[in-house]
């Protein structure tokens, strides 16, 4: 079972679960980051100046994708700002919210004081105008190259005490102005969140979503997931066999895949306990395919899992506590589950609830 | 050790039975009701050095008690203690001019329910020990220098997380599982490594502070600024034109992190108070955004901040949405019960008030490994010198030593009629009917087991008590 390793040595500190990340954003240099088609698509589209949005269910790796893209864009010399809407909050007035956007934009681009004095110099303007003009006259003025503004956790706008249609309309306006004002061609927006475009803005005449590019963030393919094998064990062939079994269970779902890999790695590199004595010098015993099955069963299918696993709980809550027609939702899912094809109709709210829950 | 059970100075140098402490009037119901002890400190300075000889097991008579009880004093049992007494006296006198450490509010004190039983007991001492261990208050945080602190694996995990500068550490467990004590030790571990550490106990905030998210942030900011002594006045920086999140974020980033230029650990205790506010998710959202910020800019200010969040899972008894978890990010530490080995070790440190292995097993069955119940029980046995049979007999009584704990549990439980009904079933050997009720009872520390069908009361004490009270 324990063939000598022909692999380059893996940093042992990263083994035993540390290699994998379950929950939260992966650092841009995380060894378990899995590159997907969306990685290239997002950075290339933004470099072309397109309006992009990644609207998908939770734990699909949106934030990690964003962090990687930010790094790549910065390496290309792009000025990048990330405006995380949870940081701005919900118990705010319309004025405070836009000021929050301006302030975060300033922080991220090292223009905090400039933007602040610019806002202060124009008290006669409304908050939205201060935001748009600040971008135009301070940010695009300061940077002669490309500027990308990410807006993360965009679904927060639904919990704000004021309407935000204007905010989206203003993004669209930035794209419309390109023909007249070339500076705007250097500006691109990227939006990320757990929502359907129609949840964010109702008015189809003002929406930017029909002029932008939807970036699909899909589950890991077998090929994409290959780097994950490295954390499982040192033997290449054994590791990819294990990984194939992991993917059999998770279908490549990013969180579930990392979760199962992490649990497997933990069984291999378990710190020695008093009963097992000092750490053996021999390579640890490799998990078998059967271990993957047992582990998957314990993590995702046992009774405890129903109440413990973040992702499973999230899916359940999103479906069962959704505002709409729960029976219709379950009926639709039953059809999909039994193998029938259902049209992916963006205007059907049930389809979008199923998609955003991550279940389909 | 006399009234050591109601005074604590968590940072008292180890091994000074003559520790002299500021009296904390709010810490104890009995103290609250009487005047500041005569000769007692007006500004936190000790004014008396005390030793006690003879009749060590009996409470002091008034008016002596009210003067001396708030102080921790040396016990003199016979000639063998002469040398110890003189040494300690000399030590204490030598240290006086420099001043004893001010009681750090953050270290361990929180307003826990008092344990009135303690007030009556003068500690006993095992014969032959020249310097008997000080008896300590049971309930609330275990002092940093305590001989009675049993480190669990989570202590090590927490300290590692602090050394590694994790961004968010969640410490969760039911009430009285030792969260506050572990938090204090983790922060101290950080300080020992030169990491700045502050802590904010949300239990100390009043209703006014929870009126709005803005008030809360301001109170948190003041708590942090105070402890770091940077001379920053949050209220003067707060700009009403900004939103609450923006103000707090800006304060931490510009006034704290950029000034410190080094790592900071911020411990937040009793965070479950936030769960019942309308802005809880907003606060958690802000903290999570800092976590994400680190990934974006690993060399930025937020990489210097570790936030340790301790919260009691009892909240699940009255929060019906079980999934209201503050985070899906960060390092999660779940406090476990003591193992039988740990209980035996604690018994040893109390000088074996439980004499036989058989009694030790019975004790373990009675209270499980519940940290508070174990410690309270051993304290009781050690100070009262009662037989184990007597102890066992008294344990589930309302008026006895576990009374406060048991009543509080009952009060929380009966708020929810449905859950009470489920629990009544469980103490009568029935399973939990739903996984939701099971999960709520389990996280509240009332039942154990892996699945609803296997639910059983956490310990025999609970079975005994609840069988009588849930009829």
Interface residues (C-beta under 8 A of the other chain):
Chain A: X23 X24 X25 X26 X27 X28 X59 X63 X64 X67 X70 X82 X84 X86 X87 X88 X89 X90 X91 X92 X93 X95 X96 X97 X99 X100 X103 X107 X152 X153 X156 X303 X304 X306 X307 X310 X313 X314 X317
Chain B: X212 X213 X214 X241 X242 X243 X244 X245 X246 X249 X250 X253 X279 X282 X285 X286 X288 X289 X290 X291 X292 X293 X294 X295 X296 X298 X322 X323 X325 X328 X329 X330 X435 X439 X450 X451 X452
